[in-house]
Amino acid sequence: MILWLCLCWGFSPSAGQPDSELMARYLEEQLLADYSIVEQVARRVPRQAKFLQRLETRPRMSEFHVRSTIISRYAFTTVSCTMVNSGSEAREAVFEMQIPAAAFISNFTMSIGNKTYYGEVTGKEKRNSSDDKERHKKPLNSTEGRENGYETFKASVFIPRKMQARFTLHYEELLQRRLGKYEYTVSIRPRQLVGRLRVEVNILENSGIVSLEVPPLRNSKQKGNGKAEGDGSPPPSTVIGHTKTLAKVTFNPSVVEQTRIARNGILGDFIIRYDVNRELSVGDVQILNGYFVHYFAPTDLPPLPKNVVFVLDSSASMVGTKLKQTKEALFTILQDLRPEDHFNIIGFSNRIKVWQQDRLVPVTPNNIRDAKKYIHNMSPTGGTNINGALQTGAKLLNDYIAQNDIDARSVSLIIFLTDGRPTVGETQSSKILSNTKDAIRDKFCLFTIGIGNDVDHKLLERMALENCGMTRLFQEDEDAASHLKGFYDEIGTPLLSDIRVDYPEDDVEQVTQNFFPNYFNGSEIIIAGKLINRTSDKLHVEVTASNSKKYILLKTDVAIDLPSRNDIRGVPGLEDGKGDNNYIERAWSYLTIKELLNSRLRSDDSQEKDSLMEKAKSMALAYNFVTPFTVLKMKEAGLHSELSQEEFISPSTDGIGEKLQSLQGHKAPPGIRREQDKQRIKISKTSADGDPHFVIDFPASKFSVCFNIDGEPGDILRLVSDHKESGVTVNGQLIGAPAPPNGHKKHRTYFSTITILSNKPERSYLEITPRRVILDDGERLVLSCGRSAVVRSRSLEVSISAYSNITVTIRDSISFVILIHHYKKPAPYQRNHLGFYISNSKGLSSDSHGLLGQFLNHEVKLLQESLNKHQEAGQNRTEVLKANPTNTLKVKGRLVPVVWKQRRIYNGQQEVNCWFAKNNADKLIDGSYKDYLASHPFDTGTSFGTINSL
C-alpha cells in the first residue's frame, strides 16, 4: 500500500527526501526557498496532499505591492498584484481588495499576457436585471463581506496556461482625524503566502509631523485567523524613518514572517497613525494652482458642558454578548462624564423606559451609581420601537433646554444605539426620518450606532446626516465595548460650537461646508474651494466660534504664492506621483462630491435629488472617481472597445463609495457674511514703552510729562493699580539686555510680559508676551501673537493684530493697547519686547494708582512764574518752553524740576514733546519707584500704605 501511494504521487519510496525537493521546487519558483519551512511541511504528509491539490486549481500570487503617497492628509494608494498560472489549462484568478468605504477608486488596469486593459469611469445607467444576468454568468458582488468602514473590490479573469496576469488598482481618500490622530489603513489579505510582499507609505506634511506610530496588524474573525502582536510593537520587518516633514514606512515580510502571522495569507490591516504640528489659530491653509484646502483643529481649549441622552436598544435581539458589551461600554462612558455635564438614559424595546422622568440630572457620584444600577438591570425583551424611543429622547432634551437656564454654549446631543430594524410602532423609514427631524428641529445633534448585520444602516446613517451627527456600524462579534467607548471618546469632548469659516466672496467660489455645529477634541474641520482672483497675493480668512463663555474670532491673511511650500515636485520619495501634484484640487473635488452625495441622501425632493446626482456624476467623471453614480468599464488599450464576453473579466465596483462618511458640516446660508472690522486702533500718548520710557498726557494742560525707570532685570512694575474700585490691575515684568556701546547705562531693560487682571464682575487675567497671549477666566485659552484673532467673554474682549498689537477692552470703558516689538536681526542690546498704551481710562476710578494710573485723574501744573519770567513780547507759549530748557512742575503740592525733551513713541506720531523728570521720576511719582515693585505678576496689592495720604 505504501509503494502504491508513492507511485501515484510520482515519488520515490525513499526516506521522504522527494517530498522536501518537491516543496523546495515550488518555493524556488517564487524565489522563496526557505528550507526551515520546507522541512516542517515535509513532515506533515497528510496536509501536503491538500496543499498540492490547491496549487493545481488556482493561480498563485507571486507579488503583492502597495505604494501610498500621503500629502497633507490626502492619500493616493496604488495596489499591484501579479498572479501566475503554472497549470496546464486556463484557470480563473480573482483579485480582491478591501478598500476604505470613504475612498474613491480612480483607476484600474489589468495585463494578461501581451494584452492590457484599462478601466474607464462612465456614468451609471439603469440596467435591465435580466440582461445583466445574461451578460455576467458569474457576477461578483462587491458588497459580499462588507465590513465596518470597508468595501470589497473584486475582479476575476481566466489566465491562459503558463501565463500571468497583473492587476493595478488606484484609489484616493482624505484622511479624517479622530482622537488626535490621522489613521491610514491598508488591507493585506492576499489569501495565500506571497513571494514578494511589500507595503511602502510616504508621508509629506509641510506643517511638520509631531507623532508617528505603526501598531501591530489589526484583525478580526471576518478578516482571518491572523494573530496580532501583543506587545504593541510594529509588525515584523517594518522600517520607519522620518524627518520633520517627511516620513517613510515600509513593511516587507518574508514568507517565514508571513507564516508566523497567518498561514492562510490573511495578515490583517497595516495601520499608520500620525499627527501634525498645529496651534490655536485659523488653522493650516494650503493653496496650490488656484485651489485651497483649509484644515482647522485648535488645541488647548477647555471642554464645553454637555447635555446628553443615551437611548439604548434593549429588545430581545440584544440578548447575550451585544447587551453585555453595551453595558460594559456605558459603565466606562458614565465614569468619563464631567461634573458640568447633565444626562439621562432611555431603554427601549416595544416599551420605552426612561430612567429619570422629565429631566436631565447632573453628574454626581450618587447619580452615576444609580445610572449604573439602572443599566445593569436592563434585560432584553420584546420588539424594537425606534420611532417611539427617538421621540421620547428628543422631547426629554427639548423640554430640558426650554425649562432650564442652561449654559448658552453647552452642547446637547442624543446617542442612539440599536442592533435591528423597527418592528414596533412606526416602521416606515421615511416616517421615522421625518418624525425625528421634526422632533429635533436643529436644536441638537443625533449620533447613531448600529451593531450587527441586521441593522438598517441606511436609516441610521441618514438620521445622523439630517441631524448634524455621525454614525458608526460595528460587527456583532467584534469587541463592541471598545468600539462604543472609542466612538464616545470622539464626541465626548466638545470644544467649540457654531463654527463658521468665511472667505471674501469676491475671492473664492465653490467652497465646501463652512458651518459646523460642533468641533470635538481630536477631530478636524476641513474646508476647500477655488480661487477666483489668482492675481491676488493673499487670501483673507476668518473663523468665528463659541467656546465656553467666550466668543472667538480668528483672522489672518494667507499668502497665495506659495509654490515652494506646497509644490511637491522634486520631493524625495514622491517622484512617481502623477495626480499627486494636484493634490489640493483633488482634495477639493473629493470633498465636493462627498458633500453632494450627503446632500442627496438628506433630500426628500426628487428633482433636487436628480440635480445633486447629476452634479456629483459630472464631477466624478471629470476626476475619474468611481461613485454610486459612476461605474468602471474595462477596455483594451489602443482599441477603445469594451471587453468581449469571452474574456470573463468582471471588475465589481457596484456599491463602492455608497457608504458615506458624515463630514458633520453644513453650508452656511448664502448672503450672510460678517463685516470685517476696519476701525483703526486709537492709541493715546500715555504709555510705557522701550527702555522703558514713560509718557503721561495731560490734555487739559496741553502738554505731556515723561520719565524713565531704570529697573533691574526681573523687576515687576505696577503700571495701573485699581483693584479695589474697578477691579483692574496691570503689571509689567522687565527683561535685561546689555547697554549699547559708549552708553551711560550699565544695562537696558524692556517689558517682556504684561499682566492684566480684572476681578469684576468675575475674575480673569491676561498674560501677554511677544509670542503668545494666555487668557484665563476659569478656563485657559492660549493664543498666538502671530495670528489675528478676537476673543470675547462677558466683560472682556481681546483683539490680536498679528505681529503688531493686542487690544484689551474691559467692560467697554477701559482699553489698553499692547504693542509687539519684534526684531528680525536684533543687535546685542535689543530684545523682543512689549509697549503698554492706555487708550480709554473712563472706567478706572479716581483712586487708581501705579506708575501710570496715579496721573489718569489728576492734572499737573507748569508754574506760571517760570513761564512769565522767560516770556517776551510776541513770543507764544511753545516758543518760551523750548527756549527755557529747565522748568518746574507742581504735582500734588510737590515741586518737580523738569527739562524739555522729545520722546519717541509708537502711537502713530513717532515723537512727542514732553517735560522730562529725572532720577527715576523723583518727586513726580508718589514715593520712589521701588515702592511700585510687585512681588509676582499677579500681585494686586500695594507695597506702601502712604499713597492715599500723599
Stockholm file with secondary structure:
# STOCKHOLM 1.0

chainA/1-950         MILWLCLCWGFSPSAGQPDSELMARYLEEQLLADYSIVEQVARRVPRQAKFLQRLETRPRMSEFHVRSTIISRYAFTTVSCTMVNSGSEAREAVFEMQIPAAAFISNFTMSIGNKTYYGEVTGKEKRNSSDDKERHKKPLNSTEGRENGYETFKASVFIPRKMQARFTLHYEELLQRRLGKYEYTVSIRPRQLVGRLRVEVNILENSGIVSLEVPPLRNSKQKGNGKAEGDGSPPPSTVIGHTKTLAKVTFNPSVVEQTRIARNGILGDFIIRYDVNRELSVGDVQILNGYFVHYFAPTDLPPLPKNVVFVLDSSASMVGTKLKQTKEALFTILQDLRPEDHFNIIGFSNRIKVWQQDRLVPVTPNNIRDAKKYIHNMSPTGGTNINGALQTGAKLLNDYIAQNDIDARSVSLIIFLTDGRPTVGETQSSKILSNTKDAIRDKFCLFTIGIGNDVDHKLLERMALENCGMTRLFQEDEDAASHLKGFYDEIGTPLLSDIRVDYPEDDVEQVTQNFFPNYFNGSEIIIAGKLINRTSDKLHVEVTASNSKKYILLKTDVAIDLPSRNDIRGVPGLEDGKGDNNYIERAWSYLTIKELLNSRLRSDDSQEKDSLMEKAKSMALAYNFVTPFTVLKMKEAGLHSELSQEEFISPSTDGIGEKLQSLQGHKAPPGIRREQDKQRIKISKTSADGDPHFVIDFPASKFSVCFNIDGEPGDILRLVSDHKESGVTVNGQLIGAPAPPNGHKKHRTYFSTITILSNKPERSYLEITPRRVILDDGERLVLSCGRSAVVRSRSLEVSISAYSNITVTIRDSISFVILIHHYKKPAPYQRNHLGFYISNSKGLSSDSHGLLGQFLNHEVKLLQESLNKHQEAGQNRTEVLKANPTNTLKVKGRLVPVVWKQRRIYNGQQEVNCWFAKNNADKLIDGSYKDYLASHPFDTGTSFGTINSL
#=GR chainA/1-950 SS CHHHHHHHHTCCSSSSHHHHHHHHHHHHHTTCCCHHHHHHHHTCHHHHHHHHHHHHHSCEEEEEEEEEEEETTEEEEEEEEEEEECSSSCEEEEEEEEEETTCEEEEEEEEETTEEEEEEEEECCCCCHHHHHHHCSSCCCTTTTCBTTEEEEEEEEEECTTEEEEEEEEEEEECCEETTEEEEEEEECCSSCCSEEEEEEEEECTTCEEEEECCCCBCCSTTCSCCCCSSCCCCTTEEEEECSSEEEEEECCCHHHHHHHCTTSCCEEEEEEEEECCCSSSCEEEEETTEEEEEECCCSCCCCCEEEEEEEECSGGGTTHHHHHHHHHHHHHHHHCCTTCEEEEEEESSSEEESSTTCCEECCHHHHHHHHHHHHTCCCCSCCCHHHHHHHHHHHHHHHHHHSCCCTTCEEEEEEEESSCCCSSCCCHHHHHHHHHHHHTTSSEEEEEEESSSSCHHHHHHHHHHTTCCEEEECTTSCHHHHHHHHHHHHSCEEEEEEEEECCTTTEESCCCCEEEEEETTCCEEEEEEESCTTCSEEEEEEEEEETTEEEEEEEEEESCCHHHHCCTTCTTCTTCSGGGGHHHHHHHHHHHHHHHHHHHHCCCHHHHHHHHHHHHHHHHHHTCBCTTEEEEEEETTTCCBCCGGGCCCCBCTTTTCSCCCCCCBCCCTTCCCCCCCCCCCCCSCEEETTTEEEEEETTTTEEEEEECCCCTTCEEEEEEETTTTCEEEEEEEEEEECCTTCSCSEEEEEEEEEEEECSSSCEEEEECSSEEEEESSSEEEEETTSEEEEECSSEEEEEETTTEEEEEETTTEEEEEEEECCSSCCTTCCCEEEEEEEECTTSCTTCBSTTGGGTTCCCEECHHHHHHHCCTTCCHHHHHHHCCEEEEEETTEEEEEEEEEEECSSSSSEEEEEEEHHHHTTTSSSCGGGGBCSSTTCCSCSCTTGGGC
#=GC SS_cons         CHHHHHHHHTCCSSSSHHHHHHHHHHHHHTTCCCHHHHHHHHTCHHHHHHHHHHHHHSCEEEEEEEEEEEETTEEEEEEEEEEEECSSSCEEEEEEEEEETTCEEEEEEEEETTEEEEEEEEECCCCCHHHHHHHCSSCCCTTTTCBTTEEEEEEEEEECTTEEEEEEEEEEEECCEETTEEEEEEEECCSSCCSEEEEEEEEECTTCEEEEECCCCBCCSTTCSCCCCSSCCCCTTEEEEECSSEEEEEECCCHHHHHHHCTTSCCEEEEEEEEECCCSSSCEEEEETTEEEEEECCCSCCCCCEEEEEEEECSGGGTTHHHHHHHHHHHHHHHHCCTTCEEEEEEESSSEEESSTTCCEECCHHHHHHHHHHHHTCCCCSCCCHHHHHHHHHHHHHHHHHHSCCCTTCEEEEEEEESSCCCSSCCCHHHHHHHHHHHHTTSSEEEEEEESSSSCHHHHHHHHHHTTCCEEEECTTSCHHHHHHHHHHHHSCEEEEEEEEECCTTTEESCCCCEEEEEETTCCEEEEEEESCTTCSEEEEEEEEEETTEEEEEEEEEESCCHHHHCCTTCTTCTTCSGGGGHHHHHHHHHHHHHHHHHHHHCCCHHHHHHHHHHHHHHHHHHTCBCTTEEEEEEETTTCCBCCGGGCCCCBCTTTTCSCCCCCCBCCCTTCCCCCCCCCCCCCSCEEETTTEEEEEETTTTEEEEEECCCCTTCEEEEEEETTTTCEEEEEEEEEEECCTTCSCSEEEEEEEEEEEECSSSCEEEEECSSEEEEESSSEEEEETTSEEEEECSSEEEEEETTTEEEEEETTTEEEEEEEECCSSCCTTCCCEEEEEEEECTTSCTTCBSTTGGGTTCCCEECHHHHHHHCCTTCCHHHHHHHCCEEEEEETTEEEEEEEEEEECSSSSSEEEEEEEHHHHTTTSSSCGGGGBCSSTTCCSCSCTTGGGC
//
